[in-house]
Structures are given as structure tokens and as C-alpha cells.
Amino acid sequence: MPDTLLFASTAVVKPEWIDYNGHMNMGYYLVAFDHIATDSYFDFLDIGVAHLQTSNHSTFTLGSNIDFIHEVVADDALRFTTQLVDYDTKRLHYFHTMYHADEGYIAATNECLTMYIDMETRRGTGFTEEQLQRFQEQLDLGKHLGVPAGFGRNLGIRR
């Protein structure tokens, strides 16, 4: 698999995430992407909850797109990869891919743009040089993959 160098996290589809159609409800895709993929990735980058507690700086999501590609059901094992696609002094633009861990198919993708926030002022603030260096390392790691399919897409009815 070409994305093996990317940050990865795992989860299992919880029974309470299942809707009346017998598959994961669309709202829980965002829950999984946010609480598993993003939180794990941000902890890895040292901008997660521990960073908030020591620095009073966090991140706020500015926008998010989810594409639902293949259904998953209760107790399915999931694997998430995260690719940092761009960053600047205050923002991160990243892309999650959710795979069925056993069967290998892509279940969904999630593109996010987030801003670094000073929690005292609740306004955007700049990352440190150390953080920017970590982001550059992550950006370089994913460069061989190119931009993920579906990245930067607009919703609309194709005619």
C-alpha cells in the first residue's frame, strides 16, 4: 500500500453508530474522523489535548468535506490514514482516508482545514518554528503520494 508512511490510527465501528439502514450513520463518520483520526494525528503532532493543557492553544476546524464511498457496519475494523497536504503559519489542511481494515477498501474520506487558536483571545495565532518544522516533515512524507483523489472538490450535480 503506497500510503504506509502516513500517520495511521484505528477503530472499530460501534453498534451505537449504526442507523436504521444497518450501516454507519453519516454523522458518526465525522465523529470517527474527528475523535479518532484528527485527535490522534494532532496528539502525534503535539498540538492535541495535552498541548492545549500546557499552552492554552488549540485548533478550530474552519471547514470539512466528507465523501461516503462504501458502507461499514457494526464491529468492522477501521484504519485511518492522515496526509498533511498544506500548511501556513496559522492553518493546517489535511486529508483523512478511512479504510475497512480487513478488506482494504476505502469507506470514506475527510478533508479538513483548521486554524491554530490562542484560547485566551479565541483568535488565530501563529505556530512556533518547532511546530512548523514538524509540519514540513509531514508534508514531505506525503509528497510522493501527490494530492489525494477527491481533494479540494466542490459539491454539485454533474450535468
N, C-alpha and C positions, 0 to 999 in steps of 0.2 A: 504494500500500500504506500503510495507516494507521500502521504501526509504523516508518516510515522515520527518525523522530527517535531511536529507541532505539539503544543501542550494538549494533554488529554485528561478527561475526567470520566467517571462512570456513575451510573444509577440504575435503578430498577423501577419500572412503571408500577406505581402504587395502585391498588384496587380503587381507592377513592378518586383517582384521576380519570376513571372510566365513565363515559356518558351512556345514555340510553341506546346508542348505536353499537355499543360493545367495544369501542376503541377509545383511545385517549382523547379527552375533550380538548378543544383548541386552546382554551385558557391555560391548561396545565402544561402545554408546550412552552409557553412563556415562563411559567413558574419553573419548569425544569431548566430552561436556558438560563434564567436569571439566578436561581438559587443553587444550581449545580455548576453549570459551565462558567458563567461570569464570576460568581463568588470564588470558585476555585482558582480561576485564572488570575483574578485580582489579588487573592492571597499569595499566589506564586509570584506576582509582580511586586508584592509588598505595598499594595495600595488598597488592601481589603479592610476587614473589620479591625484587625489588630493595629493597622496604620491609623485608622480613624481614632482609636482609643489613645494612641500616643501622640498624635499630631493635630487632632481636630480638623483634619482634611479628609474628604471623601470624594465620591463621584456621583453625579446625577446623570441619568440617561436622557439624552436630548431627542433621540428617535430610534425606532426599532422596526424592522420588517421581518416577518416570518413567512416562509413558504412551507406548506404542508405537502409532502411528496408521497409518503407511504404511511399507512396507518400502523400503529403499535397498540398492543393490548396489555392487560394486566400481567404483571410478572415478567414482561420482556426485559431483557438486559439491554441497556443503552450505553453507547460510548460517544462522547462529545470530543471534537477537536476544536481548537480555537486558533485562528490566524489573525495576527495584527496586520492590518492592511495599510494603515496610515496613522500618523500622529502629528501633533504640533505641540506648542508649549503648554497648551491647556486641555487638549482633546485627544481622545483615542477613538479610532474607527476600526472595528474588529468584526470577525465573521465566525460564527459557530456552525458546525455541522453535526447533526445528531444521526448516529448510525444505530441500526439494530446490531447489537454486539455479537450475537451468534450467527446471524445470517448475512451480515455485512452490507445490507442495503442502506441507502440514505433515507431516513424517515422525515427529516425536516432541516431547514437552515434558518439562521437568525443573524441578521446584520444589525449592528448597533453603533451608535455614536454617543459618546459620553464626555462629560466635562468634569475637570478637577475643581472641587469646591472648597473654599475656606468656610467651615461650618459656623464660625463666629459671625462673618458678614453675610454668609449664604450667597456669595458671589464667586464667579470663576476666578481662579488663581493659577499661577504658573507651577509646573512640575519642577523639581530640583534637577540639577545636572546629572546626578546619580540615577534618578528615575528615567530621564531622557536617554541615558546610555543603555539601560535595561530595555527600553522600548526599541531602540535601534537594533539591539541584538535580536529581539523577537522579530522585528521587521525583516532583518537579513535572513533569519531562519526560514521564513516562508516565501522568500523571493523566488526560489526555484519552482514553486508551485504556480506562480502567476496569480492573477486576480481570480478569486473563486467564481465559478459559474453562478449566475444569479445576482452577483454583487452589483449594487447600485441600480437595481431595476425599478421601474415605475409600474404601479398598478394601472390596469386599464383593460378594456375589452378590445381584443385584436380584431380588426376588420380587414 
